[in-house]
């Protein structure tokens, strides 16, 4: 069933675990993630990026959003359909038109007052429809999806958190404590002391972006100190690539069945999803 961030993250914060949030592009990703989550009785967040939604003439909006909405009621677990990293209100409105249950507006590169204004405008669009809103304060850097642009981290200032949440009325807040987007060139060292200050200052659940490749012990320490949602994408792509290589290396016929072609990819992806669910303490939370 489709739900909002408010519903799944509220329970996560109350009971000390985090909900995995997986970016997806294709139908076999949706099926593998949801079937694995259902088997482990875990809530899950399926996220779509604007760059993928706008692909193929914008058909991503129809296929990605439509697929999740079509299958959500067939699974006995809470599912959030979440727009990831929108920077424009027009994108938020498009997600609302396609019945996303949650959106993220990312004004983290803007000055504080402009971030507040942009985020507040997104909340005013989404709130009347019952859609939850995530924002970002501080800046999670790293590489973009095409490894073309690298941004530096700007740690979230605890002194700004309370004011930002009160002025915007967001439902969840992504914070910067040392992770980066993409594949790490060197392992991060998360600032848990800063996270404790942020969690104490925030009345809404906290989100950690750049979860792929971050050491398990650091992730679990972050969850113990307030992280309720972890964003993951690069790790999924790595797992699928391993499955693709295995599939290509083991094919011995020119007309393999789809199950033979995609089977290893799904197996690697399912194993990764299960690993992340257990790492975050989300198993058996449904």
N, C-alpha and C positions, 0 to 999 in steps of 0.2 A: 504494500500500500504506500502511496505517496504521502510524505509528511514534510514538515519544515525543519530547518536547523534548530528552531526553538525547542521542538519536541525531543529530538535525539540528543542534543547537546546539554539540555537541562538535566536529563537523566545521567549523562556521562559525568557532568560536574558533580552531581549529588553523590555518585557512587565511585568516583575515582578511577575512571577509565577514559579512553579516547575512541572516537569513531573514525575508521579509515575513510578517506576521501580519495577516490580513484578517478583520474581523468580518463575518458574513453573516447573512441572514434568509431569503432566498428561493432556490428551486431554480435560477433562471437566474443568480444570483450564484455559486453553487457551480460550475455548469457553465462559466461564463465564466472564473472564476479558475483552475480546474483545467486547462481546455483551453489557456489562455494560458501557465500555468506549464509544462505539458508541452511546448508548442511551444518554449519557451525553455530547457527542461531544467533547471528550478529547483525546489528543495524549497519547500514552502509550508505555512503554518499557517492552518487555518480555525478561527475563534473564534466562540463563541456566548455571548451575554449572558443573564443570568438573566431580565431583563425580557422578552426576546423568547421565551425558552424557556417561560416561564409564560403566554404569550399564548394566547388562544382556549381557555381552560380547561386549559392545560398541554399542548396538542397540539404546541407547539413542540419539546418534548423528543422526541416520537416522530418528527416530520417532519424536523427539522434534524439530529438525531443519526443517525436511520435513513437519511436520504438520503446522508450522507457515508460511512457504513459500507457502504452498498450499492454505491457507485460507486468506492470507494478502490482496490479490486483491479484495476479496469479501466484505471488510469492508471499509467504506468511512472515514478513519481516518489514520493519520500517525502512523505506527507501526515500532518499532526498534527491531530487533532480535539481542540480545546482549549476548556475552560470559562474564560471571561474574567471576572475581577472578582467572584468569589463572596466574600461576606462572612460566610457561615454554613456550619457543617459539614454541616447538612442539605442544602444545595445541592450541596456536594462529593459527598456520598453519593449523591444523585440522579444526578449525572453519572457516577459509577462504575457505578451500576445500569444506565445507558444506554450503557455501554461507551465513554465518552470515553477517549482515549489519554493525555490530559494535563489538568490542572486548575490554576487559579490561585486561591489563597486570599489575600484582600486584607485584612490587618489593619493597614494603614499609618496609619489614623487613631487607632489604639490606642496606649497607652503601650508602650514597648519590651518589657517583660516579658510583657504581655498579647498582643502581636503574636507573640512567640516561642511562647507557649503555644498560641495558635490555630493557628499554622502547623505546629507540631510535631504537633498532633492531626490535621491534614489529611494530613500525611506518613504518619502511622501508619495512616490509612485507605487511602491510595492505594498505598503501597509494596508491600504483599503482593500486589497485583494487577498490579504492573509498570507502574503509571501514574506519570508524572512530575508534579512539583509546582513551580509558580512562586509566589513570594511577592513582596511589595513592602516596601521599607524606605525611609523618607522618604515624602513625599506629593506625588504629581503632581496639581496642582490643576486649575482651569479649570471650565467649565460642564458640567452633566450633560446627558443626551441631550435633555431637554425645555427646556433653557435656563432652568431655574427656580432652580437652586442653583449658586453659584460658590464653590469652595474655593481657598484660598491654597496656593502651593507651599511645601513644607518640604524643603530639600535634604538628601540622604542624607549621614549622618555616616560618614566612612571608619573612624572608630574603632569603630563598632558593627558593621561589615560582617562581619568575621571571626568575631566571637562569635555573630552571628545565624545565619550559615551553618552553623557547627559545631554549634550547639544544635538547629537545626531539621532539618538534612540535606536542605535543598531542592535542587532540580536547576537552578534558574535564579532570578535575583534582579532584579526591576524596581527601578530607581533613579531618583531625582529629581535632574535637573541643569539644569532650566530650561524643559522643555516643559510644555504644559498640554493637558488634554482639550478636545475640541470645536474650534470655529473661533476662531482668534486674533483678538483685538481690536487687538493690536500684535505685531510679529514678536519672537520670543524671541531670547535671546542665551545659547546653551548654555555651561555652565561646564565646559570641556574639562579644565582643570587639576584640578577636583574629580573628573571622570570617571577620569582617570589614577590618582588615588589610590584610587578605589573598585575599579578593575580590578586594581590591585596587591594589594589587600586580599582580594579574592574568589577562591576556588578554583572557583567555578561561573560559567557565562556570564551576562553582564549583559543586561538588557532595557530598552528605552526605550519608554515609553508616550507618547501624544500626538504621534505622528509626523506627522499631517496638518497641512499648512501650514508645517511647519518648513523653512527654506531648505535646498536640496540640499547646499550646501557645508558647512553645519553638521552635517547628517546624516552625510555621508561622513566628516567629521572625527571624529565620534563613533564610527563604525564602525572607523575606523583605531585608535581608542584603547579598544576593548573591547566596544562594543555588538554583540550577536549576534542580536538579535530586535527588530524594529520593529513596533509596533502601529499599525494604520491603520483608520479607519472614516469619519471626516468627509469625507475626500477621495473615498472611494467614493460616498458619498451625493451629493456635489456633481457628480461625473461622471455619475451616473445621472440626476440632475435635468436636466442639460444634454441628455442623450439623450432624456429624456421631452419636453422642450420642442421639440426638433427633430422628434420623432415627431409630436407634436400639430400642429405648424405645417405639416408636409408631407403629412398624411393628406388625401386627396381623395375618399374613398369612405366610406360608412357601415358597410361590412362588411370592414374591412381584415384581411388574414391576420395571424396571430400574428407571423410573421417581419417583417411590415411595421411592426407596432406596437412590438415589442420590439427589432427590429434596431438602431436608433440607440442605444438604451440599452445594449445589449450591446457595440456598437462603442466607445462612450465608456468603458465600464467596462474592456473589454479593453485599450484604449490606456493607461489609468491603471495597471492591474495590470502591464503590460509595463514602463512607465516606472519603477515602484517596484522591480521585480525588477532592472532594470539599474542603477538608482541604488545599490542595496545590494550590487552585485557578486555577486548570486546566480545569474546566468545561467550555464549550462553547468557547474553544480555537481553534476548528477546523473550 
